[in-house]
Amino acid sequence: MTTSTTSATTFRALFGALIVVASFGLALAKLPPPPPMDDAAKAAAEQKKAKDATAAEAAKQIQARAEDRVAEKGRWFRPAYPEQLDFHDARER
């Protein structure tokens, strides 16, 4: 492939992507705005928000426990060769 063929192909791909993005933006702009939320919808949104926050906190605690387990196992790891402990000192030798 020559340079002109490659650049023409790239230009066509970028132009096609631009057309797709512009079409999507135009279609999105024509949609009506969402209706305002009533009290029941607001309460449901608040409950969902609280439930999601609780789930995120539980996931964070599980992640922390897993990291603690890995760190504890790593604390007892002993390398086979002492050079593996201080690789900075090995470079200086």
C-alpha positions as CSV (number, residue, x, y, z in Angstrom):
1,M,0.0,0.0,0.0
2,T,1.2,3.4,-0.8
3,T,1.1,6.4,1.5
4,S,-1.6,8.1,-0.5
5,T,-3.8,5.0,-0.4
6,T,-3.3,4.6,3.4
7,S,-4.1,8.3,4.0
8,A,-7.2,8.1,1.8
9,T,-8.4,5.0,3.7
10,T,-7.8,6.8,7.0
11,F,-9.7,9.9,5.8
12,R,-12.7,7.8,4.7
13,A,-12.8,6.0,8.0
14,L,-12.6,9.3,9.9
15,F,-15.3,10.9,7.7
16,G,-17.5,7.9,8.2
17,A,-17.1,8.1,12.0
18,L,-17.9,11.8,11.9
19,I,-21.1,11.1,10.0
20,V,-22.1,8.5,12.5
21,V,-21.4,10.8,15.5
22,A,-23.2,13.7,13.9
23,S,-26.3,11.5,13.1
24,F,-26.4,10.3,16.7
25,G,-26.2,13.8,18.0
26,L,-28.9,14.9,15.7
27,A,-31.2,12.0,16.7
28,L,-30.5,12.7,20.4
29,A,-31.3,16.4,20.1
30,K,-34.7,15.5,18.7
31,L,-35.8,13.5,21.7
32,P,-38.1,15.2,24.1
33,P,-36.8,16.0,27.6
34,P,-37.7,13.4,30.3
35,P,-40.8,14.2,32.4
36,P,-40.2,15.6,35.9
37,M,-40.1,13.0,38.7
38,D,-43.0,12.7,41.0
39,D,-42.7,12.0,44.7
40,A,-42.8,8.2,44.3
41,A,-40.1,8.3,41.7
42,K,-37.9,10.5,43.9
43,A,-38.4,8.1,46.8
44,A,-37.5,5.1,44.6
45,A,-34.4,6.9,43.3
46,E,-33.3,7.7,46.9
47,Q,-33.8,4.0,47.9
48,K,-31.8,2.8,44.9
49,K,-29.0,5.3,45.7
50,A,-28.9,4.1,49.3
51,K,-28.9,0.5,48.2
52,D,-26.1,1.1,45.7
53,A,-24.0,2.9,48.4
54,T,-24.4,-0.1,50.7
55,A,-23.4,-2.5,48.0
56,A,-20.4,-0.4,47.1
57,E,-19.3,-0.3,50.8
58,A,-19.6,-4.1,51.0
59,A,-17.6,-4.5,47.9
60,K,-14.9,-2.2,49.3
61,Q,-14.7,-4.2,52.5
62,I,-14.4,-7.5,50.6
63,Q,-11.6,-6.0,48.4
64,A,-9.8,-4.7,51.5
65,R,-10.0,-8.2,53.2
66,A,-8.6,-9.8,50.0
67,E,-5.8,-7.3,49.8
68,D,-5.0,-8.0,53.5
69,R,-4.8,-11.7,52.8
70,V,-2.5,-11.3,49.9
71,A,-0.3,-8.9,51.9
72,E,-0.1,-11.4,54.8
73,K,0.9,-14.2,52.4
74,G,3.5,-11.9,50.8
75,R,5.0,-11.1,54.2
76,W,6.1,-14.7,54.6
77,F,7.6,-15.1,51.1
78,R,11.3,-15.7,51.2
79,P,13.2,-15.5,47.9
80,A,15.5,-18.3,46.9
81,Y,18.5,-16.1,46.4
82,P,19.5,-13.1,48.6
83,E,20.2,-11.1,45.5
84,Q,16.4,-11.0,44.9
85,L,15.9,-9.0,48.1
86,D,18.0,-5.9,47.1
87,F,18.3,-5.7,43.3
88,H,19.5,-2.1,43.7
89,D,22.6,-3.3,45.6
90,A,23.2,-6.0,43.0
91,R,23.5,-3.4,40.3
92,E,26.1,-1.5,42.2
93,R,28.4,-4.6,42.7
